[in-house]
Amino acid sequence: MKKLIISLILMIFFSGVSFAQPATNAPWPMFMNNLHHTGWTSRTVLGVQKYPTLKWSYQTGAGVGPSSPAIGPDGTIYVGSRDNIMYAFNPDGSIKWTFATSNEIFSSPAIGPDNTIYFGSLDKKIYAVTNGVLKWSNETGERVYSSAAIDTDNTIYMASYDSNVYAITNGAVKWKYDAGNKIYSSPSIGADGTIYAGDWDRELLAITNGALKWSYTTGSLLFGSPVIGPDNTVYITSDDGRLYAVTNGGLKWFFPTGGEAESTPVIGPDGTVYFGSADNKVYAITNGAVKWTNRTGDDIYSSPSLGSDGTLYIGSYDHKLYALTNGAVKWSFETGDRIFSSPAIGPDGTIYIGSYDGKLYAIKEGSPPGPPVTNAPPTEASDNLSKVVIAPNPFQPDKNNDSDHVTFYNLTYDFSIKVFSTGGKEITAITGTTRSGRYTWQVRGTGGKRLTSGVYIIHVTNPAGERKRLKLVVVD
């Protein structure tokens, strides 16, 4: 009953916010889900993920990323790989079809209303493919890293390293705008039809019918894509480490991070903006001020996705996909290499994401501990919790190093960790999976605040019902 009430509240809350959708009923039709690239879904996700487990994975011939999955109305999952191939998977992980290009695919697929798949390749071409068969292609003057946005009139908007933003209808160029420098960013579409993109002249561009409407100059190159809020504020990250909020070509506010910012932001229904940075952190920002942060184990170039229950999903170069709730780690799932791809959320709660290990992963709510399935690498995780230890212990934080941490060793594949004060107050709760049997923790509580000196009680459990009690001494 509690879950039902929460779902009803979320449905009412989300119903008041509207973002432009392409003319398709696909649950996740393109990079960042919709024309405004807001990256969240208002669809009610079935189930609450507590123990992430591998539903299936598929090994491609090279890294998967930054190409990010799209999900069609029939449940087909589409993603590109650096092995030059666009893949279509059935919901069970079997291959539906493949389409080979002549170079690597960084571009994320976009799904048209007739299920045509639009994407770019480093062979300089923009492709339209239906059921694995070429419908048309259009050659640009340089490599295509950009992903497509499909307007309600079926116009395709993409950009190229040849410095142009293209508007294409039925394979023919309707118009193009020359920005004067390379474009990696993917266009987004405003409610009034304005096209937004970022270029390597440091400029956020607003384009109407092939003509420049306005531009705003940031401090460095723009890799991330513009995201459009419900009040038409445009948000974009920059390699100068900042998140910018721009309205009608004027700066509304900016927020600085400690590293390159290339992660495309997500806008929540309450206006909170979420993104990652190469300073290893995930940020939640409201009106230019920090709401919360969470530090991962390495740089973040993945763009986040936001579920209808408020869970934020994001990948990190530390090989892990994270699920965060109010700044706390709900769970993490470890892949075999860095994650640049961005997660797509299926209507049944399955999370799809690519990794530099060459795999597309389908991750679902947990099951009893055991080895991963279908193409997963061998696990070094323990069979039980009897040998779990934490080190270093005592732990003395380095005040000049925000990334210092302790490591849990000999964990089972699925695990949960709860940290308590000696008085019994819960400090934080973590749920995750590990193939290595190890998990690193930055010794922070919910909300990202570092633990102060003292003794902390740690309960490690798994789905089999085992529990190991540990003590951690923090000497500040």
C-alpha positions, -999 to +999 in steps of 0.1 A: +000+000+000+029+024+008+044+019-027+010+025-043+005+058-024+041+069-034+034+060-070+001+080-070+018+110-055+046+109-081+021+106-109+002+137-097+035+156-092+049+147-126+016+154-144+021+191-138+054+191-158+055+187-195+084+182-219+082+178-256+082+142-268+088+130-303+059+114-323+065+079-309+053+060-279+087+045-273+096+044-235+131+059-241+134+070-278+166+089-278+196+102-259+183+118-227+148+105-235+131+135-250+135+165-273+145+188-244+170+162-233+158+164-197+168+127-190+139+117-168+108+095-172+074+102-158+064+066-165+057+046-134+086+021-130+075-013-118+093-024-087+119-007-065+155-019-072+171-030-040+197-056-051+208-049-087+215-081-106+225-088-142+194-097-162+217-102-193+247-088-210+260-089-246+296-087-256+302-065-287+335-062-305+347-030-288+337-004-262+301+006-258+301+044-251+295+072-253+267+057-274+237+052-251+208+029-254+173+038-268+143+016-261+116+011-288+078+007-282+081-031-286+109-033-260+137-035-286+170-020-273+193-001-297+229+009-291+260+016-311+295+002-304+330+012-313+332-020-334+314+001-360+280-017-355+246-005-345+228-033-326+192-040-320+184-064-291+152-082-282+141-077-246+157-111-237+192-100-249+192-119-281+202-101-314+173-088-335+195-072-362+228-054-367+239-028-391+276-022-399+291+013-407+326+020-418+339+034-385+332+037-348+298+047-335+298+072-306+263+086-315+233+074-296+204+060-316+171+079-319+138+062-328+114+077-353+076+072-353+079+044-379+107+028-359+134+041-382+167+044-363+187+075-368+224+078-357+258+090-369+292+074-373+328+084-374+327+075-411+312+110-415+276+098-423+242+102-408+222+070-411+185+061-412+180+023-408+148+003-406+148-033-394+186-035-401+182-022-437+196+012-449+168+036-456+191+065-464+224+081-454+237+116-457+275+123-458+287+153-438+322+168-441+336+152-409+330+127-382+296+125-365+297+122-327+263+139-323+231+121-316+198+129-333+168+148-321+136+141-340+110+169-342+073+163-343+073+169-381+100+142-384+128+166-392+161+151-380+185+175-363+222+164-359+256+180-358+290+171-372+327+178-366+325+197-399+310+226-377+275+223-391+241+217-374+219+198-399+182+197-404+173+167-426+140+156-439+137+122-458+174+122-463+177+156-478+193+186-461+165+211-453+191+236-439+224+237-421+241+262-399+278+266-398+290+273-363+326+279-374+341+252-352+337+215-344+305+203-328+304+172-306+272+182-287+238+168-296+211+193-306+179+197-285+147+213-295+128+240-277+090+243-274+091+271-300+112+250-325+145+267-316+175+243-319+202+244-293+237+230-296+272+237-282+304+240-302+342+241-297+342+279-300+328+276-264+294+288-276+259+277-267+240+283-299+203+290-304+193+285-340+159+291-358+154+280-394+191+278-400+199+313-387+215+322-354+190+335-329+215+341-301+247+327-286+264+326-252+301+321-247+313+299-219+349+294-207+359+263-227+348+236-251+313+222-250+310+184-252+277+181-233+243+187-248+219+216-240+190+207-217+158+229-218+139+236-186+101+242-184+108+279-182+130+278-213+162+281-193+189+263-211+215+243-191+248+232-204+281+220-190+315+231-202+351+219-200+358+249-178+342+228-151+310+249-149+273+242-153+256+272-170+220+283-168+212+307-197+180+325-206+176+342-240+213+344-244+220+359-210+236+342-180+211+334-152+237+317-130+267+293-132+280+266-108+317+257-107+330+221-101+365+209-096+371+192-130+360+191-166+322+190-169+310+171-200+281+152-185+248+164-200+225+175-171+192+161-160+164+184-148+141+170-122+104+179-120+112+202-090+138+221-111+168+204-095+197+199-120+218+168-118+251+161-135+286+147-131+321+161-133+357+149-138+363+158-101+346+124-095+314+140-081+277+138-089+260+172-082+224+182-074+220+219-079+190+241-073+190+277-085+229+277-086+233+263-051+243+228-040+215+206-028+238+175-024+269+159-039+282+123-039+317+113-048+324+082-069+358+065-074+368+082-106+359+108-133+323+111-144+315+117-181+283+097-182+251+116-183+225+107-156+189+095-159+162+101-134+135+075-126+099+083-117+106+074-080+134+100-078+163+076-082+192+090-101+213+066-123+248+075-135+279+058-146+315+065-135+350+058-148+354+037-117+335+010-137+303+013-117+267+023-124+253+041-094+217+045-082+214+075-059+185+087-037+187+121-021+225+120-025+230+086-009+241+055-027+211+032-030+232+006-048+260+002-073+267-023-101+303-030-112+311-035-149+344-045-164+356-011-174+349+026-175+314+038-181+309+067-206+274+056-218+243+070-202+216+048-187+182+042-203+152+032-181+128+006-193+091+006-184+097-025-162+125-009-143+153-025-162+183-002-166+203-005-198+239+009-200+270+003-220+306+000-208+341+003-223+344-035-216+324-038-248+292-049-232+256-037-231+242-045-196+205-051-187+203-046-149+172-056-129+159-059-093+179-085-074+179-122-068+197-144-043+235-141-044+253-162-070+274-158-101+263-133-128+246-147-159+251-146-197+285-136-208+295-122-174+332-125-164+342-149-136+336-135-101+361-133-073+333-125-048+331-146-017+305-174-011+297-160+023+304-130+046+326-148+072+358-133+059+346-097+053+371-071+066+375-033+063+408-015+058+425+007+068+411+005+103+416+028+121+409+053+093+425+087+094+410+110+068+434+130+046+420+166+047+438+174+015+423+144-004+385+142-007+388+108-025+405+089+003+385+059+014+383+025+031+378-008+013+356-037+022+371-071+012+357-106+007+321-094+001+295-116-016+283-107-051+252-090-037+256-071-004+241-044+018+261-022+042+245-001+070+266+022+092+255+032+126+267+054+154+274+036+187+241+051+199+222+032+171+216+061+147+218+050+111+245+070+093+241+056+058+229+026+039+245+011+008+234-017-015+255-030-044+271-058-063+308-067-068+325-092-089+358-085-073+346-090-037+357-054-029+338-022-024+353+013-017+335+038+006+345+074+010+335+073+047+306+097+043+271+097+055+238+104+037+242+138+020+279+134+015+291+147+049+324+131+061+322+111+093+339+127+123+361+109+148+346+080+167+336+044+166+310+032+140+292+000+139+288-016+105+264-043+095+271-062+063+243-084+050+233-103+018+200-117+004+208-151+019+203-136+054+239-137+065+252-108+086+287-097+096+292-070+123+322-048+120+336-018+139+354+011+121+374+036+141+377+071+125+405+092+138+401+128+125 
